[in-house]
Amino acid sequence: MLLLTFSPVLAAVVTQVDDPIILDKRTGTWARTFVDSSDQWWFFLGAGGGIVAPVDANFDFKEDDLTRLTDRQDLQDHGIVQCPNGDYLHVGSYTQSSSNDSAHAYRYDADWNLIADAVLEAGVQDAAHNDMTVICSPDFQGVIFRENGGPGGQAGRWFSFDAQGNVSGPTTLENTPQITGGAAIQVGDEMWLFGTQGYQQDPLQVKRYDADLVYLGEQASVNLSPDGGQPYWTQGLLKAGDYYLLAHMGRGQESFDADTGNVYLSILDADLTLLEQTRLSDYSSGAAGMRPGLMRDGDKAVVSWDANLRPNLVVLTLDLSGAGNLDSGWDSGDSGDTGPGGGDGVSGCGGCAGGGQAGGLLAGLIAAGMLGRRRNGSPQQKPC
């Protein structure tokens, strides 16, 4: 498999890419990894209403410990993130009368016990509930859907959903990027939305909103141009010190409906300038990786996705020596994602800081050589 890193800096952030792992025992989409405060790793799949299980040394499901999270069999798309206190916020879309016109939210504790759930909307055609953007940070806990026919071009439809199951919304977010398949983080006391300008269309846009969800302006516009193509599904987002790590898809000029495309990890600096981009898959025409997620534990990162309904993941080693203070806390603008992100301790939270040294189960598995054959040396580097 061809893996290339394009970097204008002398030292690559991604220093090693392990061989991909394909989980053959389970089929499903929305593959996401989490690690909790006891260093136990978990794998989530959007199958059968959402399932989760601890994973063994090969990242295979421990079938005897599998938990089915909901009693709904009609959930279509999923967004799930970890919260600062170790809870999980999960939102699923479904169809009541017209395609993806409804959504159901769930809150689980750190042991995946259901705390609260609520139907956010049912049979509402004013929003597209698929490919939702979920965030769970100290000040923003909820979900954003794309609002159909909203003001100012793109618009989002926000619902908050707290640990007690209280729902508020909808609130219209004006001037959003393409939030379907996008991501959100908390930076300072603001929420930043990451999404492309449109479906399969550069640039990546970063838009800012205050605590009252008032639009503050565009923070950055970044041309990702993966392999000269177009980015989409910018779903896996976390912040490590001064770096923003973004797992996303990229393809050529095919129709958006074509199931083609590869998985990428892009590294942006504090000014949201593209530092580096690594391709993690090499799918030919007619095949694709889909729905990427991202998790970090110290200097290891896991990018997960599904291809042909098979969960895939790749473990990467990062050099974060240029990222500044990794343990600087919420004041630095701690991040979240539509998929897992985070650092040591309670990590993988959709709005949490990454930090610490490589530790826990992942570091042990890497050292033991149990996560697949290691690639020798650094990925090939070329200027952007």
VENUR-V976570 format. One record per helix or strand of 2 or more residues. SS is the DSSP state (hx for helix, st for strand). FROM is the first residue (numbers start at 1). LEN is the number of residues. Records with the same first field share a line. If there is no record, write none. Layout:
SS = FROM-LEN  FROM-LEN
//
This chain:
st = 4-4  14-4  21-7  32-4  41-5  51-5  67-2  78-5  88-7  102-7  114-8  127-10  141-7  155-7  167-8  178-10  190-9  201-9  215-8  230-11  243-9  261-8  274-6  290-8  300-8  310-9  380-3
hx = 63-3  226-3  330-3  360-8
//
